[in-house]
């Protein structure tokens, strides 16, 4: 059995107690011969205290050899030669067990190949478990107290938009990241951008996540659901039953109103999802429910080709239970136009429809300045995409890539350019517009403004302000 002999003695011990490196080595070598073991190596820390492991080169080399499987048995003169720390002893014994390495102490007659030696290991294991439970309890109590006092845990790192300096208890706002946080919420809540579109936009602008990686739907959802941005601290994030939010000591980045709007919109998107995704012409899909059985209404679409080559869509809604089971009894389909008429008639009857939340607007100069900066960044990105397009075209012409590869890369570039062009057009329209449409006016006078909205904007209104529409056939 490949044996590693570990020897340690401090300067004070040599003087006061008569320990010597050579005396230990001689006895341990004799013991190896008596047991008919094979000596792999000697590990000697001379003149070093046994209070910890990290400052002893020889014991660390021993640990590396155990992990590598080169040492299958560790022999020491006394346990306190290996370590004087109970925690380090527990760590080492567990390490030896993990890598099937035996442990022997000459003076204590500990041999893990004997019943008494194995009992010793079990006792050490009991102490180890006890110590682990104490540590967990202390850590848990400390974390609970920290959250109750208003401090963010920041277990691995602070949330995107915040930093926490070493030794500081309160996280502080990272202004560059905070701008992106506000932009994400604005695009999701006010501009009706999808998660995928926001992710693509962030990655196109080469804005890294907190970990320095590309953005994806998961970390974007984490931003939109992170209560840290309204000044809260969170605990038990991965445990729905124990999850809590408490008032924090750090500064918020966005208003509670905006955060709640994002939460409602995300829930609405989730609740109104269906097997058929809503498209431009069937924006009521997901909101319509049958009054007979309470089931969701699905959509049925057909299109006719017009003389000019364009298509006219005919959309209607029907009860899923009636279609699938035949037991609902709902008569026929509901035409989209009739749903529209009934919906607007209902809106028209609500005399006191108004927006109760006041919105604090930035000054026009500030808005224009921020818009101009964003336009410059988008324009620069567009120039880079055009340059990349020319490069792949040259590569295709020179035979560096085949046509399929060229087409795939070109389609991706065209898609990215289309997204940026849309953002640029939106920003330029905002800059050139002398009067910005107020959301309050649209909602207060929704019947008058409904026809001015695009189908996408109509669905955005439904997502934000309508829970469900109940109805059967509309005559």
N, C-alpha and C positions, 0 to 999 in steps of 0.2 A: 504494500500500500504506500503510494507516494506521500511522504510526510514532510511537512514544513515545520521546522523548529523555530519558535519565536522567543527571543530573549530581549529583555529590557532591564536597564538599571539606571537610576538617576545618580548624579554626582553626590547628593546628600546621602543617599542610601548606601553607596559604596563606603563612605566615611563612617556613618553612624551605625550601620547594621552589618557591615562586612560582606555585602553582596558583591559578587564579581562576575563579569561576563564569562571569563574562562571557567569558573567553577560551575556555573549553570550549564554551559555548553558541554562540559565533560560528562555530567550526570545525564543530560538529555540524550547525548550520543549513545551512551551505554544502554539506556532504556530502549532506544530504537533497535539496537542490536539484539537485546534480549527478546523483544517482541517480533523479531525477524521482519521489520518494516524496511522499506526502501527510503533513504534520505534524499529528498528532492533538493532542498536548499535550506540555508540558515538565514534568518531575518533578524537583524540585530539593531536595536535603537539604544545607543549608548549615551548616557548623560541627559536623558529626556524624561520629563515627568509623564505619568500615566493618566493625567486628568482628562485628556481628550485624545481623539484619534487623528484628527486632521493635521496636527503638527508633527506626526511621526512618519517619516518616509518609509521605514521598513515595514510597518504594519499595513500601510497602504499598498505596498508591493505584494504583500501576502494576500490581501483582499483581491487584488487583480488576478493573481494566480489561482485563487479559489474559484473565482467567477469564470476563468478560462478553462477550468477543469484540470489544471496541471497539478494542483495539490488536492489530495483526497483525505488528508488527515492532518490536523494541527495539534502540535504538542507544545505545552508551556511548562515552566518550572512550578509556578503558582498562578492562580487566576489573576491576582493583582498585578502580575507581570504583563498580562495582556491588556488589562484596563482596571482603573480604580473607579470608573463610572458605571453605575447600574444600568443606565440607559444605553451606554456603548456596549456593555456586556450582552444585553438583550438583543441589540442590533446585530452583533457578531454571531451569536448563537443561532439567530433566525437566518442569517446569511449562510452559515455552514449547513443548516438543515435544508435550505432551498437548493443548494448545489451538491447535496449528498456528500458532504465533507464531515468526517468524524472529528471529535474534539476530545483532547486528553490533557489532564493536569497531573503532574508527577506527585507533588506534595499532598494534594487533596484526594489522590487516588480516584480521580474522575476519568472514566473510560466509557464513551458512549456505546461501546460494543458489549458492555456488561449491564445487567439489570439496574444496579445502583447508578451507573452513569446515565442510563436512559431516564431514570426517575429524576435525576438532577435536571436534565433537559426539560422534562415536563414541568418541574417546579418553576424553572426559568420562564417557560411559556405562560404559566399562570400569572406570574408577575408582569410579563409583557402585556398580556391581555388587560390586566388591571390598570397598567400604566396608560395603555391606549385609550381605554374608556375614560380615564380621568382627563386625558388630554382633550378628547372629543367634547367632554362636558365643559371643560374650561373654555375651549374655543367657542362652543355654541353660546355659552353664557356671555362671553365677551362680544360676540357678534350681535346678539339680541340687544345688549345694553347699548352698543354703538349705534344701532339703527334707531332705538328709542330716543337717543340723544340728538338725532338728526344728522348723523354722519353717514355718507355713502360708503358701502363696503368696498367697492372697486377691487374685488377679489383678484382678478388678473390684470385689468386695466380700467381706466375711467371710461365712461360712455363717450361715444363720438360727440364732439362739441365741448368736452370738458377735459381738463388736465388735473392731476393731483401730484404735486411735488413731493419727493421723498421727505418724510418727517412731518408733512402737513396732514391735518385731519379733514379739512374741507376742500372739496374740488372747486376749481375755478374755471371760468368760461374761456375756452380757446376760440378767439374771435373769428379766425379763418374758418374753422369747422362749424361754428355756430351759424355763420352765414349760409352754409350749405344745409344745415338742419332747417332753418327758416324757409329756404328755397324748396326743400323737399315737401314740407307741409303745405306750402303755398301751391305748388304744382299739383299735389294730390287732392287738396280740398277745393281750391279756387279755380284751378285750370283743368280739372277733370282728367289729368294724365294718368295712365295706367302704371302699375308698378314696373312692368317691363320697359315702358318708354322712359321712365325716370332712371332706371338702372342703365339703360343704353346711353342716355344723355350724360350721366355722371362718368361713365367709363370712356365715352368719346372725349370728354374734357379732361381725361386723365386725372380725375380726383380720386385719390386712394381712400380706402376704408381705414378705420382706426388701426387695423393690423397691417396696413400697407398693401392690401390685396385689392383685386377688382371687386366692384359691388355686385351683389346678386339679390334675388327676391328676399332671401332669408334675412340678410343683414339690413335690407331696406325696411322690412316689416318690423324688425327689432327697433329701428328708429321711430317708426310711426306709433309704436305701442309702448314706448319708454317714458314712464311718468317722471323720470329725472328732469325732463325738459320743462316741467311746470313746477319744479322745486320740491318734488317728492323724493323720498328714499324708499327703496324696495328691498324686501327680504323674502326668501324662499321662492325665488323666481320660477324654479322648475317644479314647484309643488302647488297645484291649483288650490288644494284644500287649506294650506297654511300660508299662502301668499298674502302679504300685507303691504300697504303703502302708508307711510307716515310723513309728516312735514319735515323737510330737510333744512339744513342751514345754508345750502348753496343757493346761488341766484338762478332763477328760471331763464330759459331762452325764448320760450313762446308763451302765449296766453293759454289759460285753461280752456277758454272758449274754442280756440283753434284746435287744441289737442282733443277735446271732446267731439268736435266736428269730424276730425279724422277717424276717431274710433267709431262713430256712428256710420260714417261712410264705408269704412272697412267692413263693418258688420252687415250693412245693407248689401254691399257687393257680394258678400258671402251668402247672405240669405236669399238673394234674388238670382243666384246662379242657377242654370238649368241645363238640360242635356243639349238644347240648342241655344247658342249664344245670341244675345240681342244684336241686331245689325241696325243700320241707319234707319230703316223704315218700320221696324217693329219694336220701338223703344218701350212699349208697355209690357213686354215679356218679363215675367218674374214678379209683377205686381198684381196681376189679375187672379182673383180667386172665385170659385163657383159658389153661389149662394145656396145651392141644393146640397152639395156634399162637402164643401169647404176645400176641395182640391185645387191645385194650381191649374191655370189654363195654359195650354201649350200653343204654339203658333203653327199656322199652316200658310205657306207662301206659294204663290205662282206668279209667273211673269209673262208678259206679252211683248212682242217686239213691235216697235213703232216704225213708221215709214222712214224716219230719218236714221234708223239703225239703233237707236237707243231702246232701253227697256223700261216698261212700266210695271211696277210691282203691285200685286194685290195681296194684302195681308189680312188674315183673320185669326181669331183665337177660338179654341175649343177646350172643353174640360177633358183632362187626361183620363180621369176615371171612367167617363162615358165612352171614350175611345177604346181604352184597354179592357174594361170590364163589362161595358154595356149596361151597367146597373145604376147609373147616376140619373138618367132621365132628362138631362139638359138637352133642349131642342136645338139642333144645328149649331152653326158657327156664329161668332160675333164679328162683324166687319170692323176693321181698324178705324175707319172713319166714324162709325157710330160710337165706338168707344171714345174717340176724340171729342165728339159732340157732347156726349153725356158727361165727360170729365170737365169740359169747359163750362157746361151749364151748372155743374156742382160748384166749381170755383166761383162762378159769377154770383152764386147765392150767398157766398161768405162775405158779408159786408165789412166785417172787421178784420180781414186778413191783413196782417202787417208784420214787420220785422221788429222784434223787441230789443235785439242786441245792437248796441252802438258800436261802430267800428272807427277806430282812430286811424286816419289816413296820413300818409307821409306827404310832405310838401311836394308840389310838381317838380321843382328843381332837383330835389333829391331823387325822385323817381326817374327823371330823365337822365341824371348822371349815372345811376346804377344801370339803367337800360343801355346807355351808350357803351359802358364798360363791357357789358355782356355781349353786345353786338360785336365789339372788337374781338373778343375771345372766340365767338362763333365764326367770325369771318376768317380769323387765323386758322382755326381748325378746318374750315372749308378749303382753304388754300393747301393745307397739308394733305387732305383727301384727294384733291385734284392732282397734286404732285405724285401721290401714291398711285393714282389711276394711270398717269403717264408712264410710271415705272413698270407696272405690270403689263401695259400695252407693249412697251419696248421689249420686255422679257419674252412676251409671246411672239413678237415679230422676229426676234433673234433665235427662237427655238428653245428658250430656257424653260418654258412651261407649255403644256399642251392646251388645247382649246377649252376642255372641260374645266381645268384649273383656272384658266383666265376668266371664264364665264362665272364660275362660282365666286371668285374674288371681286369681280366687277359688280355682281349683284349685291354683294355685301356692302361695297363702297357706295353704290347707288342708294341703297336703303339708308345708310348713315347720312349721306348728303341730303336725302329727302327729309329726314328728321330735322337736320340743322336748318334747312331752308324754311321749314314750317315754323321753327322757333324764331328765325330772323324775321319772317313776314309778320309774325305776331308782335314782335318787339317794335318793328318799324311802324306798324299800324298804330300801336299805342303811342309812339312818339309823335306821329303826324296827326293824331286825333285831337281836336280842340276840346271835345267833350267826351268824357268817359261814361259809359252806361253804368248807372248805379244799381247794385244788386237789389237795394230796397225798392227802387222804382219798378224793377221787373216783377218782384214778388207781389208788391202791393197792387199793381195793375196787370196781373198775369194774363188776364183774358185779352187785354189790348196788345200785350207784347208777345203773346205766345207764337204768333205767326212769324215774328221777327227772329225767333230762336232757330238754330239749326237742330236737326234731330238729335245730335249728340248733346247739345245744351239742354234739350227737353228731357233727355234721360238723366242728365246731371241734376236737374230740378227734382225729378221723381226720386232719385236716390237720396237727396238731401232732405226732402220735405214730405214724402209720401211713404206710408208703411205698406198699405195694400189697397187695392180697388176691388170691391166685391160686386158681382153682377152676373146675370144670366143673359138671355137674349135681349138686345136693345132694339126696340121697335122704332 
